[in-house]
Amino acid sequence: MMTLIYLKLCNFIKDKRAIALPVFAGIALTAITLTTTAIDINYYVQAKRILQTIADQSVLTAATQGIEGGTGNQDALQICKDTFNNGIVNNPQLKDIYISDTMACTHETQEIANIGSDKRIITLRGGVEIKTLFASNLGLGIFTVELLAAASRDRNNTEIIFAFSQQGTMCSQTTDVNNDGLIEIANDKDCEKFTAIQQSIQDSIEAINERLKDNLVSVGLVPYNYKVSLPDKVNIPSSLTSLEDEIDFFEDTSNAMPLDDIIPLSYNLDLVKTAVGNMEQPLGTDAWGRSDLAMHISALMLDETQKGNFTNHAVKAWDDARKYVVLMADGANIGCCYTNQPRDNYDNQYTYHYIPYNEHMLHICDELKKQNVHIFTVFLNPGAINNALNEMNNVMARCASGQYATPGDEADPTKLLSCKDKDFCFDINEISEISDAYEDIVSIITKPVIDF
């Protein structure tokens, strides 16, 4: 537009048309002003959007680090203010921005319906001044953008159970080299799978402890292979004994070792974290596992009416706590039956699923979801095994909470679902991806939300 104005001015001088130069100069000045105004308005609109994003991020950061982060309410407000100020200073798209004296971060607590639960809210509210030439031309000097942002996180009772495999395949590497469903197994003397799971659970407990300090948090552990080791092997819940015809199946775990005892839900998160670190997974152990038992035990542990089956068990009623299960299964081998006999012989020993166990697991998952329990499933090695595990891929996806990519498929019980297409199902192909999955799970459990 400026080039066009310049050309018109040159043509006018050359042709000496019958319009006064001062009049045309006034027209040119008006055109230049309109152009500058358009640029200023565009900047104002962009700056307003950026400022709101910075405001939202500031309250989210304060809610994450300050409310339940153990630093105190006053520190949370300082985090909110500092994050907002730094966001403006460090954003190259913003210029001539002035934070008015009305800008402030505040904190409040609101009671919510559940017993023993409330909502902790961080709010940022106030004006930010934007100096633009457009405003100056109108005699305003500045524009003021009024911002409002708020983030909250419920403060409540929180119960989290980590169920994870101790089967022999946790010390093996699994591949399907020819993409034909025939599994090749190699011993892994470093037990990298188990070590990665172990470290990820420890890191998760530490992060939960740090982020939810204002909550009443209890964590429990369910290690499993084809059995589970209950702390009380005398009083076995009848719902378990009815599953197996074998005498003393749950009472005697000597034929399933190594298998660590279940850790009931405990408020002593350091104790639980230490228990995870002390677990061992030697080579040459039974390879098969039963994730349905892991889910069954998790359900019993979250049910206050079953508290008598677990010693020193910190569990609340269904409506008095937010409850979570994080189930990890080695997809290379899940369900029935003995798969590496004799010991250390993995060749051609794999079975992929056992329908009665699968159905039992999905029944437990459905019952837990009816009680508003959130379920995360971590499925190791499905990509590496390709078509061999379509059935178990379906079971892990249907067990997990959240939405499926194609809701119509999930509604059809004849469809085989894929773990990677379900919100809370984590499809792990590489050991390096394990820690990322657990970090994502912790972020979902502990994240605050934008209120406005």
Buried (B, 14 or more C-beta within 10 A) or exposed (E): EEEEBEEEBEEBEEEEEEEEEEEBEEBBEEBEEEEBBEEBEEBBEEBBEBBBEBBBBBBBBBBBBBBBBBBEBEBBBBBBBBBBBEBBEEBEEBEEBEBEEEBEBEBEEEEEEBEEBBBBBBBBBBBBBBBBBBBEEEEEEBBBBEBEBBBBBBBBBBBBBBBBBBBBBBBBBBEBEEEEBEBBBEBBEEBBBBBBBBBBBBBBBBBBBBBBEBBBBBBBBBBBBBBBBBEBEEEBBEEBEEBEEEEEBBEEBEEBBBBBBBBBBBEEBEEBBEBBEEBEBEBEBBBBBBBBBBBBBBBBBBBEEBBEBBEEBBBBEBEBBBBBBBBBBBBBBBBBEEBBEEEEEBEEBBBBBBEEBBEBBBBBBEEBBEEEBBBBBBBBBBBBBBEBBBBBBBBBBBBBBEEBEEEEBBEEEEBBBBBBBBEBBBBBBEBEBBBEBBBEBBEBBBEBEEBE
